[in-house]
Amino acid sequence: MRLFFAVWFNFCGIIFAHPLYFSYTDMDVDAQKGSIVLSVRIFTEDLETILHNKYNVDGWIGTPKEHRDSRRLLMEYLNERFSVTVNKDEKLEIFTDSMTIIDDMMWFYMKGTANKTIRYLEIDNRLLTDFFSNQKNLTVISAGGKEKKWDRLDRKKHKIEMSF
């Protein structure tokens, strides 16, 4: 019985000492029109860590104490750590439609349009990996509702590719 409790407390200590660091990106591609629509979901607490450690700003996202530059700085960070390249040579400019907080996550809704039909897509998702060594970024790509590709990205593997 002592062995059971020793193992159990060790297990609980490991679980609670290593919190989950996770983001989710969902991208829909219309290859013929050359357009993408995506949403990125990140825990607000993790975003507040970014604001504090990178920009020396206490964000308090979604509260009356939210810093006036918080959302602009978050978009700057997103553009720095997340990119989409199409047809191996065009870095897509991603525009933010909106941001909203649902429960304890911030949702970023974005879109971009390529100069021509998309034949190849590369996503570089390094969100939060600069602050959390165990960060995981689940990235899902769908095209025309038919093809679907996903991958779990992290500090070492931060790119996903897809051909159309």
C-alpha positions as CSV (number, residue, x, y, z in Angstrom):
1,M,0.0,0.0,0.0
2,R,2.9,2.4,0.8
3,L,4.3,1.7,-2.6
4,F,1.0,2.5,-4.2
5,F,0.8,5.9,-2.5
6,A,4.5,6.7,-3.2
7,V,4.0,6.0,-6.9
8,W,0.7,7.9,-7.0
9,F,2.1,11.0,-5.4
10,N,5.1,10.9,-7.7
11,F,2.8,10.6,-10.7
12,C,0.7,13.5,-9.4
13,G,3.8,15.6,-8.8
14,I,4.9,15.0,-12.4
15,I,1.5,15.9,-13.8
16,F,1.0,19.1,-11.9
17,A,4.6,20.2,-12.2
18,H,4.4,20.2,-16.0
19,P,1.4,22.2,-17.1
20,L,0.0,21.9,-20.6
21,Y,1.2,24.4,-23.2
22,F,-0.9,24.1,-26.3
23,S,-2.3,26.1,-29.2
24,Y,-4.6,25.1,-32.0
25,T,-4.6,26.4,-35.5
26,D,-7.3,25.6,-38.0
27,M,-6.8,26.6,-41.6
28,D,-9.1,26.3,-44.6
29,V,-7.5,26.8,-48.0
30,D,-9.3,27.6,-51.3
31,A,-6.4,26.7,-53.6
32,Q,-8.2,27.9,-56.8
33,K,-9.0,31.4,-55.4
34,G,-5.7,31.6,-53.6
35,S,-7.2,32.3,-50.3
36,I,-6.9,31.0,-46.8
37,V,-9.0,31.6,-43.7
38,L,-7.7,30.5,-40.3
39,S,-8.3,30.7,-36.6
40,V,-5.6,30.4,-33.9
41,R,-6.6,29.6,-30.3
42,I,-4.1,30.2,-27.5
43,F,-4.6,30.2,-23.7
44,T,-4.8,33.8,-22.5
45,E,-2.5,33.1,-19.5
46,D,0.2,32.1,-22.0
47,L,-0.3,35.2,-24.0
48,E,0.0,37.3,-20.8
49,T,3.3,35.6,-20.2
50,I,4.4,36.7,-23.7
51,L,3.3,40.2,-23.1
52,H,5.1,40.4,-19.7
53,N,8.3,38.7,-20.7
54,K,8.8,39.9,-24.3
55,Y,7.2,43.4,-24.1
56,N,7.4,44.2,-20.4
57,V,3.6,44.8,-20.4
58,D,1.1,43.4,-17.9
59,G,-1.7,42.6,-20.3
60,W,-4.6,41.2,-18.2
61,I,-6.3,40.3,-21.4
62,G,-10.1,40.7,-21.4
63,T,-10.2,42.7,-18.2
64,P,-10.6,46.4,-17.5
65,K,-6.9,46.4,-16.6
66,E,-5.9,45.3,-20.1
67,H,-3.0,47.3,-21.4
68,R,-4.0,49.6,-24.3
69,D,-1.2,48.0,-26.5
70,S,-1.8,44.4,-25.6
71,R,-3.7,43.3,-28.7
72,R,-1.4,45.2,-31.1
73,L,1.6,43.6,-29.4
74,L,0.0,40.1,-29.6
75,M,-0.6,40.6,-33.4
76,E,3.1,41.7,-33.7
77,Y,4.1,38.5,-31.9
78,L,1.8,36.3,-34.0
79,N,3.2,37.7,-37.3
80,E,6.8,37.2,-36.0
81,R,6.2,33.5,-34.9
82,F,3.6,32.3,-37.4
83,S,3.9,32.5,-41.2
84,V,2.4,31.0,-44.4
85,T,4.4,30.6,-47.6
86,V,2.6,29.6,-50.8
87,N,4.1,28.1,-54.0
88,K,7.5,28.1,-52.3
89,D,8.2,31.7,-53.0
90,E,5.4,34.0,-51.8
91,K,5.1,34.8,-48.1
92,L,1.5,35.4,-47.5
93,E,0.4,38.5,-45.7
94,I,-2.1,37.5,-43.0
95,F,-4.7,40.0,-41.9
96,T,-6.6,39.8,-38.6
97,D,-10.4,40.0,-38.9
98,S,-11.0,39.8,-35.2
99,M,-9.9,38.6,-31.8
100,T,-12.2,37.3,-29.1
101,I,-11.9,35.5,-25.8
102,I,-13.9,32.4,-25.3
103,D,-13.5,30.8,-21.8
104,D,-9.8,30.9,-21.1
105,M,-8.6,31.1,-24.7
106,M,-8.1,33.9,-27.1
107,W,-9.2,33.2,-30.7
108,F,-7.6,35.1,-33.6
109,Y,-9.5,35.0,-36.8
110,M,-7.3,35.8,-39.8
111,K,-7.2,35.6,-43.6
112,G,-4.9,36.0,-46.5
113,T,-4.9,35.9,-50.3
114,A,-2.1,34.8,-52.6
115,N,-1.3,36.4,-56.0
116,K,-2.2,33.2,-57.9
117,T,-3.6,29.7,-57.4
118,I,-2.1,27.8,-54.5
119,R,-0.2,24.7,-55.5
120,Y,2.0,24.3,-52.4
121,L,1.6,25.6,-48.8
122,E,4.1,25.8,-46.0
123,I,3.1,26.8,-42.4
124,D,5.8,27.8,-40.0
125,N,4.2,27.7,-36.5
126,R,6.7,28.7,-33.7
127,L,4.1,30.2,-31.4
128,L,5.1,30.2,-27.7
129,T,8.0,27.8,-28.3
130,D,10.4,30.7,-27.5
131,F,9.0,30.8,-23.9
132,F,7.8,27.2,-23.2
133,S,10.1,24.3,-24.1
134,N,7.2,21.8,-24.0
135,Q,4.8,23.9,-26.2
136,K,2.7,21.9,-28.7
137,N,1.0,23.6,-31.6
138,L,-1.6,21.5,-33.3
139,T,-2.1,22.7,-36.8
140,V,-4.9,21.4,-39.1
141,I,-5.2,22.3,-42.8
142,S,-8.3,21.5,-44.9
143,A,-8.7,22.3,-48.6
144,G,-12.1,22.5,-50.2
145,G,-13.5,20.3,-47.5
146,K,-11.8,17.2,-49.1
147,E,-8.2,17.0,-48.1
148,K,-7.1,17.3,-44.5
149,K,-3.6,17.3,-43.0
150,W,-2.6,17.9,-39.5
151,D,0.5,17.8,-37.4
152,R,1.7,18.5,-33.9
153,L,4.4,21.1,-34.1
154,D,6.9,22.0,-31.4
155,R,10.3,23.7,-30.9
156,K,12.2,21.1,-33.1
157,K,9.5,20.5,-35.7
158,H,7.7,23.7,-36.5
159,K,6.8,23.4,-40.2
160,I,4.0,21.6,-42.0
161,E,3.7,21.4,-45.8
162,M,0.9,20.5,-48.2
163,S,0.6,20.2,-52.0
164,F,-2.6,20.8,-54.0
